[in-house]
Amino acid sequence: MIGAGYFLDVMPAWAVFVATVAMCWLAIEGGRLAGRLRVRVGAHEKSDSVVALHGSILALLAFILAFTFGMAANRFDARKKLVLAEANAIGTCYLRAELLPSPFDTEMRGLLLEYVDTRLDAVQPDKLESALAKAEELHALLWSQTVQVSWEVPGSYGFVLFTQSLNDVIDLHEKRVVASIYDRLPGGVWGALYAVAIIAMLATGYHLSLTDSRRSVTSVALALAFSVVITLIVDLDRPQSGTLRVGQQSMVDVQESMIEMSEAQ
């Protein structure tokens, strides 16, 4: 299955949230235990130095969170722009097909209309692989028809315009596939984020133990807040599933416009 190499993909968003909360809480409790053990063996540390180091670690965690969120948000925004660009390219190609001689103009428009249907199917996880395979088949059919047209009208300006727009359609398809399936947050970024989070939560628990504090509501809030942000980043990084999906309205609009033009002819 495409995308199965990303370890977080096997977990739904709610499971990521629960697992992250559990990880943070265990780390906080681990830090509290380590602090109590140091106190029992007679070790003493200045509270001010611990507070300063704890604050620095939390600041580092906040920086990595912002960095990771920015990467995921930029990828999400790039996917939205590619949907609009591909929709415009398909619409332009459909209009320019009218410049081709008959019967190629009708055949090309029919293939392009089928292509839009296929691209809309590709956003459904259960149809992704079959839709991508169908899109590749349609690319081959469109190009073979284009080659035949080149024999009929060599050097035609209308044919040149259509060929350029068809090339744009094929190129944008590949860009969308790469952006939606392969351009994901690297595993190393996730590893660094979780590693710093664990260290920050350990430091939080350690600091609480040295100040002789009971389990604080703020430590729970910290774990929950971090887990919410992580879940949001995971959702942004999953283009084919989750609650935050790239809208396909521009592609739907082009599909409706193409159908209307087809029926009007």
Protein Blocks (a to p, Z undefined) as FASTA:
>chain_A
ZZklpmklmpcfklmmmmmmmmmmmmmmmmmmmmmmmmmnopacdfklmmmmmmmmmmmm
mmmmmmmmmmmmmmmmmmmmmmmmmmmmmmmmmmmmmmpccfklmmmmmmmmmmmmmmmm
mmpmklmmmmmmmmmmmmmmmmmmmmmmmmmmgoiaklmmmmmmmmmmmmmmmmmmmmmm
mmccdfklmmmmmmmmmmmmmmmmmmmmmnopacdfklmmmmmmmmmmmmmmmmmmmmkg
cjbdcdfklmmmmmmmmmmmmmmZZ
